[in-house]
Amino acid sequence: MKKISIIGLGYVGLPLAIEFSKFFNVIGYDLDSNRIHDLNKGIDKTKECSSSLLKKSIKNNLVITNNKNLLNNSNYFIITVPTPIFKNKKPNLNYIKDATNLVSKKLNKGGFVIYESTVYPGLIEEICIPLIERKTKFKLNNDFFCGYSPERINPGDKEHNLTSIVKIVSASNKYGLNKI
C-alpha cells in the first residue's frame, strides 16, 4: 500500500494531507510543535479545513506529527514548505533545502519526491535533485523519481480550493509522471 508523507502542513500541505488520507496512509509532518498540537486537537488556525474534517481524517488514515521516524517507509514525499524572499528580493531556500535533506535521509530506492512549493524555474534540477543524489548516492530516474506540482491554492478562497482547481503535475520521466 502507498504511504505518502507531506512535509509542511500550511495552506498547501494540510489540504493535500487531508485529501490524500481519503485513499492512502498519510503522514503529515511539520516542525512546528504548536501547529502539530493544534491540528491533532482539530484546530486549523489557517482555516483551510474544518475541525470535523480534520478530526475525521486523523481518525482514518492521517497521522500528524513532528516525529521524523514516522516518515520511514514512505513511497512518496510531497514537499510543501514556504519559500519566502529576503529583503533583497532573493528567495530564501533554507526551508526547501532543509526539507530536501530530511527526505534524503528517509528516501528508499524507487521512491518519489514531489515539490509543491513556489520555486523559480530550474531550482529543482539545479539544487534539490543534486542534493538528494549527493545525500543518498541514488541516481534520478534510476533509484528515485522526482515530480513538481505548482502550488495552486489561494489561501482563504473557499470556492477555488484543492478539490475544485485543475492540478498540474510534471515529473523527471514518463514513468514518474504516470505514477504521480
C-alpha positions in Angstrom: 0.0 0.0 0.0 1.2 3.5 -0.8 2.4 5.6 2.1 2.5 9.3 1.5 4.4 11.8 3.6 3.6 15.5 3.3 6.4 17.8 4.5 4.9 21.1 5.7 1.4 21.5 7.0 0.5 25.0 6.0 -2.0 26.4 3.4 -0.9 23.8 0.8 0.3 20.8 2.8 -2.7 20.4 5.2 -5.4 20.3 2.4 -3.2 17.8 0.5 -2.7 15.6 3.5 -6.5 15.5 4.2 -7.4 14.8 0.6 -4.8 12.0 0.2 -5.8 10.5 3.5 -9.2 9.6 2.0 -7.4 7.0 -0.1 -3.9 6.3 1.4 -2.0 6.2 4.6 -0.6 9.7 5.1 2.0 11.2 7.4 1.6 14.9 7.8 4.9 16.3 9.1 5.7 19.8 10.3 8.5 21.2 12.5 6.1 23.5 14.5 5.2 21.5 17.6 2.4 24.1 18.4 0.9 23.5 15.0 1.1 19.8 15.4 -0.6 20.1 18.8 -3.4 22.3 17.5 -4.0 20.1 14.4 -4.3 17.0 16.5 -6.9 18.7 18.5 -8.8 19.6 15.3 -7.8 23.2 15.3 -6.5 24.7 12.0 -5.5 28.3 12.5 -5.2 28.8 8.7 -8.9 28.0 8.4 -8.2 25.9 5.3 -10.1 22.9 6.8 -12.9 22.4 9.2 -12.4 20.9 12.6 -14.8 18.0 11.8 -13.0 17.1 8.5 -9.6 17.3 10.3 -10.7 15.1 13.1 -12.3 12.6 10.7 -9.1 12.4 8.7 -7.0 11.8 11.8 -9.4 9.1 12.9 -8.9 7.4 9.5 -5.6 7.5 7.6 -3.8 10.7 8.6 -1.1 10.9 11.2 0.0 14.5 12.1 3.5 14.6 13.7 6.9 16.1 14.1 8.5 12.7 14.6 10.9 12.1 11.8 10.9 8.4 12.4 7.3 8.1 11.2 8.5 9.2 7.7 10.3 5.9 7.3 8.9 3.5 4.6 7.1 6.3 2.7 6.8 5.7 -1.0 6.0 9.4 -1.8 7.2 12.6 -0.2 5.5 15.8 -1.1 7.4 18.9 0.0 5.1 21.9 0.6 7.3 24.2 2.6 7.3 28.0 2.3 9.7 29.8 0.1 9.8 33.4 1.4 12.0 36.1 0.0 14.7 38.1 1.7 14.6 41.9 1.9 16.9 41.9 -1.1 14.2 40.1 -3.1 16.3 36.8 -3.4 14.5 33.6 -2.4 15.2 32.1 1.0 15.9 28.5 0.1 16.6 27.3 3.6 13.2 25.6 4.1 13.3 23.7 0.8 16.9 22.7 1.3 16.1 21.5 4.9 13.1 19.6 3.7 15.1 18.0 0.9 17.8 17.0 3.3 15.2 15.4 5.6 13.6 13.5 2.8 17.0 12.3 1.6 17.5 10.6 4.9 14.2 8.7 4.5 14.0 8.1 0.8 14.1 4.4 -0.3 15.0 3.1 -3.8 12.1 3.5 -6.1 10.6 6.4 -4.1 9.2 9.7 -5.3 9.9 13.3 -4.2 7.4 15.8 -5.3 7.8 19.5 -4.8 4.7 21.7 -4.4 6.4 24.8 -3.2 6.8 28.1 -5.1 10.2 28.0 -6.7 11.9 29.6 -9.6 12.4 27.6 -12.8 15.4 25.3 -12.6 15.7 25.2 -8.8 14.6 21.5 -8.5 17.0 20.4 -11.2 19.9 22.6 -10.1 19.7 22.4 -6.3 17.2 19.8 -5.0 17.9 16.8 -7.2 21.7 17.1 -6.9 21.3 17.4 -3.1 19.2 14.2 -3.0 21.8 12.4 -5.2 24.7 13.5 -3.0 23.0 12.5 0.2 21.6 9.2 -0.9 24.0 8.1 -3.7 20.9 7.4 -5.7 20.5 8.4 -9.3 17.5 10.3 -10.6 15.2 8.1 -12.8 17.1 5.0 -11.8 16.8 4.9 -8.0 14.3 7.6 -7.3 11.9 9.9 -9.3 11.1 13.5 -8.9 7.9 15.5 -9.6 6.7 19.0 -9.4 3.2 20.4 -9.0 2.9 24.2 -8.8 1.2 25.5 -5.7 -2.3 26.4 -6.8 -4.1 27.1 -3.5 -5.3 30.7 -2.8 -5.4 30.9 1.0 -8.9 31.6 2.3 -10.6 31.0 -1.1 -13.3 28.5 -0.3 -14.7 28.4 -3.9 -11.4 27.6 -5.7 -9.9 25.1 -3.3 -7.8 21.9 -3.8 -10.6 19.7 -5.0 -12.1 22.3 -7.4 -8.9 23.5 -9.2 -7.0 21.9 -12.0 -3.8 20.4 -10.7 -0.7 20.4 -13.0 2.0 17.9 -12.5 5.3 17.1 -14.1 7.9 14.6 -13.5 11.5 13.6 -14.2 10.5 11.0 -16.7 7.4 9.3 -18.2 7.3 6.5 -15.6 7.4 9.0 -12.8 4.7 11.1 -14.4 2.4 8.1 -14.8 2.9 7.2 -11.1 2.4 10.7 -9.9 
